[in-house]
Amino acid sequence: MSGFEVVGLLLALPPAFHAIIKSGRQLARQVNAINNPQAAFGDLSAFRNQDGRLYAQFQVARQICNDLSIDVTVRDQISNDFDDIQNMLLEAIKCVEKMENASKLSRFWIANRTRKALENSTQCLEKSVGQFSDTVQLISQLPTFPAPEWLSPEVFQPTANAEETFIADGVHIVQAHLALKRIKTDPKIGAFVREQRPFAIQDQKDIEDDTKRLAAALSAASPSDGILDIVGYRKDAQSTCFELIFDLRERYEFKGTLRSVMQETQPESLGQRINICSQLADAIFHIHKLGLVHKNINSGNIITTVDKQTRFNSSKAAPSHRLKIFLTNWHLVRKETSASLLIGQAHWLERMYQHPGRQVPRAEVAYSMAHDIYSLGVCMLELLLWKPLVIREAGKSLTISKELISEAAALKMIDQNLLSSSDPVVVAKSIKPREFQALLVALAYKRLPAAAGDRLTQLVIACLKVVENGFGASPVVQADSVETGLNYMAAVKDVLAQICV
């Protein structure tokens, strides 16, 4: 039995597409079972693929045939190819059934003739599928078609009722189905990082344009440590937000945010900690290379994974599974040369990683690459000490490390009357922004030499003082600010690369 009836593309519905693919998959199994090395059957791998690529192409083809702006000749060609796929599939199925139903006595007499018919029908089927797929792919890349970064429901669909893993506000790891190749990611059913960008109705067009520009910029990024491959962007049908979608490759096993891993595990070796610092620096360097600033770098926005493909190398005494980190939470990203609102960070958690000039309600200066470098310095301080500034106590919300509060008290930065407060956040809020920067510098001077050595201590302090030392201090963006920032980040990367442990 064929399992489907021939139907025109304009009238075809998803169940018809599924039936065609199911029949093609069954045919591929039957043809593969025919043990005849002399047979020249057509390639039926398009039906065997489990990634849903052919199904998505059927969906896109129907969309093309309903688009009157596309030349009628092209639309007719796609429709005819779709008909040929069905007819050749039915013909091949009949040949296989004829071979299977033949008696042993008659099989010898009809085998050769039927095999040749099956060869011809499968070869024609392969040709029709290939021509159909190529045409759909070319049309979908036309300027009049949606942007290549756009993920339609036919191309990307989160798995219904699948559990999501929380990373940060608006950032989750989800299971989903990508049916067509997008940018650098091949079709797959697996894990993706989804980042929401909410919008008010009156701002929808502006947020969409901004999301589209960011997706396009990230798609042009060079491969680097610390940045996940962008898949594209979409509009969530269930809420008023656009979403950036990143590929979390199967080789990477999610372990938690960098903050949670530092809190919950024993310190990694110094070599591994330096390696993680290097990955983060590389990510920031490539962000700046695109002319962008992240504006939200902290250990709670960095996911930690284990590279399952890395194996133990005894000659280098490397760990059997190296930690890989990736920067997330891109909702504040903008062009470094764009005007920046002088609105500082108000939430205590965000202020922990922001330069003092950006912490007050009305920021002193526009955001620059130097402020990202300051945040890098804070994260490197945490990493090299393997002690997060922010922790989550059992069954409670995020709070500030008591060790940090004790250090501030020793430096007499806290009112003694507040030390009895049961809420460390209340205590930390009493520390003025400039004093908090001084606290981090003092902590680096006191703890880092023993933990990481003098050279890394100097590097962290240089990052924490980068604004005060001249880079990015001016509210006026200089013509060479991007080049200056890149040179500084390149120097940071060089120092980390030169330190061998």
C-alpha positions in Angstrom: 0.0 0.0 0.0 1.3 3.4 -0.9 0.1 5.2 2.3 -0.8 8.4 0.5 -2.7 9.9 -2.4 -1.3 12.4 -4.9 -2.4 15.9 -4.1 -1.5 19.3 -5.6 0.9 21.5 -3.7 -1.6 24.4 -3.2 -4.1 22.0 -1.6 -1.6 19.9 0.4 -1.8 20.1 4.2 0.8 19.0 6.8 -0.7 15.5 7.1 -0.1 15.0 3.4 3.5 16.0 3.7 4.0 13.6 6.6 2.4 10.8 4.6 4.7 11.4 1.6 7.8 11.4 3.8 6.7 8.3 5.7 6.2 6.4 2.5 9.6 7.6 1.2 11.3 6.5 4.3 9.7 3.0 4.1 10.7 2.8 0.4 14.3 3.7 1.3 14.4 0.9 3.9 13.0 -1.7 1.4 15.4 -0.6 -1.4 18.3 -0.8 1.1 17.3 -4.4 2.0 17.6 -5.5 -1.7 21.0 -7.2 -1.7 22.1 -6.6 -5.3 25.5 -4.9 -5.8 24.8 -4.5 -9.5 21.7 -2.3 -8.9 22.0 1.4 -9.5 19.2 2.7 -7.3 18.6 6.4 -6.8 19.7 8.1 -3.6 16.7 8.3 -1.2 18.6 9.8 1.8 16.4 12.9 1.6 13.5 10.8 3.0 15.7 9.0 5.6 17.0 12.2 7.2 15.4 12.7 10.6 16.0 16.5 10.7 12.7 17.4 9.0 14.4 19.3 6.2 12.2 17.9 3.4 9.0 18.6 5.4 10.1 22.2 5.9 10.8 22.5 2.2 7.3 21.3 1.4 6.0 24.0 3.8 8.1 26.7 2.2 7.2 25.5 -1.3 3.5 25.9 -0.5 4.2 29.4 0.8 6.1 30.2 -2.5 3.2 28.9 -4.6 0.8 31.2 -2.8 3.1 34.3 -3.3 1.8 36.1 -6.4 4.9 38.3 -6.4 7.0 35.3 -7.6 7.0 34.5 -11.3 4.3 32.1 -12.3 6.8 30.0 -14.3 8.8 29.4 -11.1 5.7 28.6 -9.1 4.5 26.1 -11.8 7.9 24.5 -11.8 7.9 23.9 -8.1 4.4 22.6 -8.2 5.3 20.2 -11.1 8.3 19.0 -9.2 6.1 18.3 -6.2 3.8 16.2 -8.4 6.8 14.3 -9.9 8.0 13.5 -6.4 4.7 11.9 -5.6 4.3 10.0 -8.9 7.8 8.7 -8.9 7.5 7.6 -5.3 4.3 5.7 -6.1 5.9 4.0 -9.1 8.9 2.9 -7.1 6.6 1.6 -4.3 4.7 -0.5 -6.9 7.9 -2.0 -8.2 9.0 -3.0 -4.7 5.6 -4.5 -4.0 5.8 -6.4 -7.2 9.2 -7.9 -6.3 8.1 -8.8 -2.8 4.8 -10.4 -3.9 6.3 -12.5 -6.7 6.5 -16.2 -6.1 9.8 -17.9 -5.9 9.1 -19.6 -9.3 8.3 -16.5 -11.2 10.7 -14.2 -9.3 13.6 -15.2 -11.5 11.7 -14.2 -14.7 10.5 -10.8 -13.6 13.3 -9.8 -11.3 15.6 -8.3 -13.9 12.8 -6.3 -15.6 11.3 -5.1 -12.3 14.8 -4.2 -10.9 15.4 -2.0 -13.9 12.1 -0.3 -13.5 12.9 0.3 -9.8 16.3 1.7 -10.7 14.6 4.1 -13.2 11.9 5.3 -10.8 14.3 5.8 -7.8 16.7 7.7 -10.1 13.9 10.0 -11.3 12.7 10.4 -7.7 16.2 11.5 -6.6 16.3 14.0 -9.5 12.9 15.4 -8.7 13.7 15.8 -5.0 17.0 17.5 -5.8 15.5 19.9 -8.3 12.6 20.7 -6.0 15.0 21.4 -3.0 17.4 23.5 -5.1 14.6 25.7 -6.4 13.0 26.2 -3.0 16.4 27.1 -1.5 17.1 29.6 -4.2 13.7 31.3 -4.0 13.9 31.5 -0.2 17.1 33.5 -0.5 15.6 36.2 -2.7 15.7 39.8 -1.2 11.9 39.8 -1.3 11.7 36.8 0.9 12.1 37.1 4.7 15.6 37.8 6.0 17.9 34.7 6.2 18.1 35.3 10.0 14.3 35.1 10.3 13.0 31.8 11.8 9.4 31.1 10.6 7.3 28.5 12.5 7.9 26.1 9.7 11.7 26.4 10.1 12.0 26.6 13.9 9.6 25.2 16.5 10.1 24.7 20.2 9.2 21.2 21.4 5.7 21.3 23.0 5.7 20.8 26.8 9.4 20.3 27.0 11.2 21.3 30.1 13.2 24.6 29.9 16.4 25.4 31.8 16.6 28.8 33.4 19.8 30.8 32.9 18.8 34.4 33.6 15.8 36.6 33.2 14.5 36.0 29.7 17.2 33.5 28.9 16.5 29.7 28.8 17.8 26.5 27.3 15.0 24.9 25.3 14.5 21.8 23.1 13.4 22.6 19.6 13.3 21.4 16.0 15.3 23.3 13.4 14.0 22.1 10.0 16.3 24.0 7.6 20.0 25.0 7.8 20.3 28.6 9.1 23.6 30.5 9.0 26.1 28.0 10.6 23.6 25.5 12.1 22.5 22.4 10.3 18.9 21.0 10.8 18.5 19.2 14.1 16.3 18.3 17.0 18.1 19.4 20.1 19.1 22.1 22.5 19.0 25.8 21.8 19.5 29.0 23.9 16.4 31.3 23.6 16.8 34.9 24.6 13.6 37.0 24.9 13.4 40.7 23.9 10.0 42.0 25.1 8.4 45.0 23.4 5.4 47.3 23.9 3.0 47.3 21.0 4.0 50.9 20.0 7.7 49.8 20.0 7.3 46.5 18.1 8.9 47.8 14.8 11.9 49.3 16.6 12.6 46.2 18.7 12.2 44.0 15.6 14.6 46.1 13.6 17.1 46.1 16.5 16.8 42.3 16.9 17.2 41.8 13.2 20.4 44.0 13.1 21.9 42.2 16.0 21.2 38.7 14.5 22.7 39.8 11.2 25.8 41.2 13.0 26.3 38.0 15.1 25.9 35.9 12.0 28.9 37.6 10.5 31.1 37.0 13.6 34.2 35.0 13.2 34.3 31.6 15.0 35.5 32.3 18.5 35.5 31.0 22.1 32.8 32.2 24.3 30.1 33.0 21.7 27.4 30.5 20.6 26.5 30.3 16.9 23.4 32.5 16.2 20.6 30.6 14.4 18.3 33.5 13.9 15.4 35.4 15.4 11.7 34.8 15.7 8.6 36.3 17.2 7.1 34.3 20.1 3.4 33.6 19.2 2.6 33.2 22.9 3.9 36.6 24.2 4.8 40.1 23.1 8.5 39.5 22.5 11.1 38.7 19.8 13.6 36.0 20.5 17.2 35.4 19.6 18.0 31.7 19.0 21.5 30.3 19.6 22.7 26.8 18.9 23.8 24.8 21.9 25.7 22.0 20.1 25.2 18.4 21.1 28.9 18.1 22.0 28.4 20.6 24.9 26.8 19.4 28.1 25.3 22.2 30.1 26.6 22.4 33.7 25.1 25.7 34.9 26.0 29.4 35.0 29.6 30.2 35.8 28.3 31.8 39.0 26.6 28.6 40.2 29.5 26.4 39.1 32.0 28.5 41.1 29.7 28.4 44.1 28.9 24.7 44.0 32.2 23.0 42.9 35.8 22.8 44.1 38.2 25.3 42.4 39.4 24.3 39.0 43.2 24.2 38.4 44.8 27.5 37.8 45.5 26.5 34.2 41.8 25.8 33.7 40.8 29.1 35.4 43.2 31.0 33.1 41.7 29.1 30.1 38.2 30.2 31.1 39.4 33.9 31.4 40.9 33.5 28.0 37.7 32.2 26.5 35.7 35.2 28.0 38.3 37.7 26.8 38.1 36.2 23.3 34.3 36.5 23.3 34.5 40.2 24.3 37.2 40.8 21.7 35.0 39.4 18.9 32.0 41.4 20.2 34.1 44.6 20.0 35.5 43.5 16.6 31.9 43.8 15.3 31.7 47.3 16.7 29.3 46.3 19.5 29.3 46.6 23.3 27.6 43.9 25.4 26.8 46.1 28.5 25.7 43.1 30.6 28.8 41.0 31.3 28.6 39.1 34.6 29.1 35.5 35.8 25.4 34.9 35.9 25.1 35.6 32.2 27.8 33.1 31.3 26.9 29.4 30.8 29.4 26.7 31.6 29.5 23.4 29.6 31.7 20.4 29.3 33.1 19.5 25.9 32.2 15.8 25.6 34.5 15.4 22.5 37.7 16.4 24.3 39.8 13.5 25.5 42.6 13.2 28.0 46.0 14.1 26.6 48.7 12.7 28.9 51.5 14.7 27.2 50.0 18.0 28.2 48.3 16.7 31.4 45.1 18.3 30.3 41.9 17.6 32.1 39.8 14.9 30.4 36.9 17.3 29.8 37.7 21.0 29.4 35.2 23.5 30.5 33.7 25.7 27.8 31.9 28.9 28.6 29.6 31.0 26.5 28.4 34.6 27.0 24.6 35.1 26.9 22.0 37.7 27.6 22.4 40.0 24.6 19.4 42.3 25.1 21.4 45.4 26.0 23.9 45.0 23.1 24.3 48.0 20.8 26.8 49.6 18.4 29.8 51.1 20.3 29.6 54.2 18.1 25.8 54.7 18.7 24.5 57.2 21.1 24.0 55.7 24.6 21.4 56.9 27.0 23.0 58.2 30.2 20.9 55.9 32.3 22.9 53.9 34.8 22.3 50.5 36.3 19.8 50.6 39.1 19.5 47.0 40.2 22.1 46.0 42.8 23.0 42.8 41.0 23.9 44.6 37.8 25.7 47.3 39.6 28.1 44.7 41.0 29.7 44.3 37.6 29.4 47.9 36.3 31.9 50.7 36.4 31.0 53.4 39.0 30.4 55.9 36.2 27.5 53.7 35.0 26.0 52.9 38.4 24.3 56.1 39.4 20.7 56.8 38.1 22.0 59.3 35.6 25.3 57.8 34.4 28.3 60.1 34.2 29.5 58.9 30.7 28.1 57.1 27.7 28.8 53.3 27.6 32.0 52.4 25.8 34.2 49.3 25.3 36.1 50.2 28.4 33.1 49.5 30.5 32.9 46.0 29.1 36.6 45.6 29.9 35.9 46.7 33.5 33.2 44.0 33.7 35.7 41.5 32.4 38.1 42.5 35.2 35.3 41.8 37.8 34.6 38.4 36.2 38.3 37.5 36.1 38.7 38.4 39.8 35.9 35.9 40.6 37.3 33.3 38.3 40.9 33.4 39.5 39.7 33.3 43.2 36.9 30.9 42.2 34.7 32.9 44.5 31.5 34.5 43.1 30.6 38.0 44.4 26.9 36.9 44.2 25.7 33.6 45.7 22.4 31.8 46.1 21.8 30.4 49.5 19.8 27.2 49.8 16.1 28.0 49.2 16.7 31.7 49.0 17.2 34.4 46.3 20.5 35.8 45.2 22.5 37.7 47.7 26.0 39.2 48.1 28.9 37.1 49.3 29.4 37.5 53.1 33.2 37.3 52.4 32.9 40.5 50.3 31.0 42.2 53.1 33.6 41.2 55.6 36.3 42.6 53.3 34.4 45.9 53.0 34.0 46.1 56.8 37.7 45.6 57.2 38.3 48.5 54.9 35.8 50.6 57.0 33.5 51.1 54.0 30.4 50.0 55.9 28.6 51.8 58.6 29.1 49.7 61.7 25.5 50.0 62.6 24.6 48.2 59.4 26.8 45.2 60.0 24.1 43.6 62.2 21.6 43.7 59.3 20.4 40.2 58.4 20.3 41.2 54.7 23.8 41.5 53.0 22.2 43.3 50.1 21.1 46.1 52.4 24.7 46.4 53.6 26.1 46.3 50.1 23.8 49.0 48.9 25.3 51.4 51.5 28.7 51.1 49.7 29.1 54.0 47.3 30.0 53.1 43.7 33.5 54.5 43.8 34.1 52.7 47.1 32.9 49.4 45.6 35.5 49.8 42.8 38.1 50.4 45.4 36.9 47.4 47.3 37.4 45.1 44.3 40.9 46.6 43.6 41.8 46.0 47.3 40.5 42.5 47.1 42.6 41.8 44.0 45.8 43.2 45.7 45.2 41.1 48.8 44.0 37.8 47.5 45.2 37.3 43.8 49.0 37.2 44.2 48.8 34.0 46.3 45.9 32.5 44.1 47.1 33.4 40.6 50.5 35.2 40.7 51.6 38.8 40.3 51.2 39.1 36.5 47.5 38.1 36.6 47.0 40.4 39.6 48.3 43.3 37.5 46.1 42.3 34.6 42.9 42.2 36.6 43.7 45.6 38.3 44.5 47.1 34.9 41.0 46.1 33.7 39.4 47.4 36.8 41.2 50.8 36.3 40.9 50.9 32.5 38.5 53.9 32.5 40.5 55.9 35.0 43.7 55.2 33.0 42.4 57.1 30.0 40.6 54.6 27.7 36.9 55.4 27.3 36.8 58.1 30.0 35.6 60.8 27.7 31.9 61.1 27.1 32.7 62.1 23.5 33.3 59.0 21.3 36.7 59.4 19.6 37.2 58.4 15.9 39.6 55.6 16.9 37.7 54.3 19.9 37.0 51.0 18.3 40.6 50.4 17.3 41.8 51.5 20.7 39.4 49.1 22.5 40.4 46.2 20.2 44.1 46.9 20.8 43.5 46.8 24.5 41.5 43.6 24.4 44.2 42.0 22.1 46.8 42.9 24.8 44.7 41.3 27.5 44.4 38.1 25.3 48.1 38.1 24.7 48.9 38.2 28.4 46.5 35.3 29.2 48.0 33.3 26.3 51.6 33.9 27.5 50.9 32.5 31.0 51.5 28.8 31.0 50.6 26.8 34.1 
